[in-house]
Amino acid sequence: MVAAEGVAGGTAVTIEVGKSTPAPWGGPLRLHVVAAPARGGHSNLSLKIVGQAGEVCNSLVVNGRQPSAPTFVMASAEGRKVESGAFQFG
């Protein structure tokens, strides 16, 4: 299950009884990573999961449980590993 918050200007949807109605939101989901400068020459990374209508996911549950935190690897232009870690929920 994914819970998300919509964005201003979202598309209104009319759902009629007995008919299938495609939803203009949800997957495919995109990951947005933003880096911001921090003290000591470090950076803070933030991760957003965004749906096709621009909605931002605020909860993610797989098989009744929160999945493991996403991990990342930073590499140089030559492909050498510079740093790695995991994002934290919340």
C-alpha positions, 0 to 999 in steps of 0.5 A: 500500500502506498499513501500519498498527498496530492498537489494543488491543481490536481485532476478531478476524477468522476467514478461511475457505478459499474464502470472502470475508471483509470486513475490519473495518479500512482505508478509509475513512481519516480524517486527524487533525490536532492542534495543540500550542503551541510557542515564540514563539506558534507551533503544532506540527501533527501528522497521523495517518492513521487507519482505520475500526477506529482503526488508525494508518497508519505507512507509505503507498506509492502506485505503489511510491513514498512520495507527496508530503508533505501540505500545509495552509492555515490560514485566519481565520474570514473565509477569509483565508490566515494560514499554509500549509506541508507536513507532514514524514514521520517 
